[in-house]
Amino acid sequence: MEAAINRYRILAVTVGVMLLLLVFVGMPIRYIGGNATPSGIISPIHGTLYIVYLAFAFDLYRRAGWPLKQFVIMVSAGLVPFLAFFVERKIVRDARAALAADPARA
């Protein structure tokens, strides 16, 4: 399960950074500056990484045996700016606690 935690952690941070770039760089340049190129590049990258993030989040959710509410929180982390960083910390802490409590999940 530690490998699933690490995969989730890397993708959560990456998706969070890409979302911040999209919202605070790409979109202002598009709508204020009139140049759609940056958001045209960042948007598909974020979208693709978000799909991979969903797969890794589901894998961790399944391995940890959490309730559906936990997965919904994980999914929302890639959609709201800054939320990914807070959710990632909580999820990793909870996953490691679950792993420590039940080493058979490893």
Buried (B, 14 or more C-beta within 10 A) or exposed (E): BEEBBEBBBEBBBBBBBBBBBBBEEBBEBBEEEEEEEBBEEBBEBBEEBBEEBBEBBBBBBEBBEBEEEBBEBBBEBBEEEEBBBEBBEEBBEBBEEBBEEEEEBE
